[in-house]
Amino acid sequence: MLRRRLLALLSTSLLVASARTARATPNFPDVVASHLALDAAPPCTLCHVGTPARGNVTTPFGATLRSRGAVAYDEAALRLALDALAAERKDSDGDGVPDIDELRAGDDPNGAPGAVTTPEYGCAIGRASAAAGSGTAAVAALGLALALVGTRRARRRLT
């Protein structure tokens, strides 16, 4: 009986701990604006598709930043990635204008609105982004599996 309660408590704890909403790094647009001396902070859609959250940095520019070392909540890594893009004169959307130049001109380095662009790493980017956002689901699934195992064992004891 005590074991069953402990298992249920552990499962519930795992589910509650994993239920946090993943969010984007809220200060990154301001860091980009400050570091590149832009007139205004760029929108979150510069890097994110849809509602900004971890795991949905899938725009060409966002994927390029990540490939140059940008990681969530690390302003220094973001600055280094921006410097790398500037030094390489990287053009993530392939339109002939380097990303940093487009940002400074107030343009979107991901291409024209509605344009379909292909990130430079192909299908691997989609898989990596999906995997990055699936950690919470994996923890929840583990908690559920543990709860089910505990319930089965308890039923076996009763019969």
Secondary structure, DSSP 8 states (H G I E B T S, - for coil): -HHHHHHHHHHHHHHHHHT------TTHHHHHHHHHT-SS---GGGTBSSS--TT-B-SHHHHHHHHTT--TT-HHHHHHHHHHHHHHT--TT-SSS-HHHHHHTT--TT-STT-----TTTHHHHHHHHHHH-HHHHHHHHHHHHHHHHHHHHHHHH-
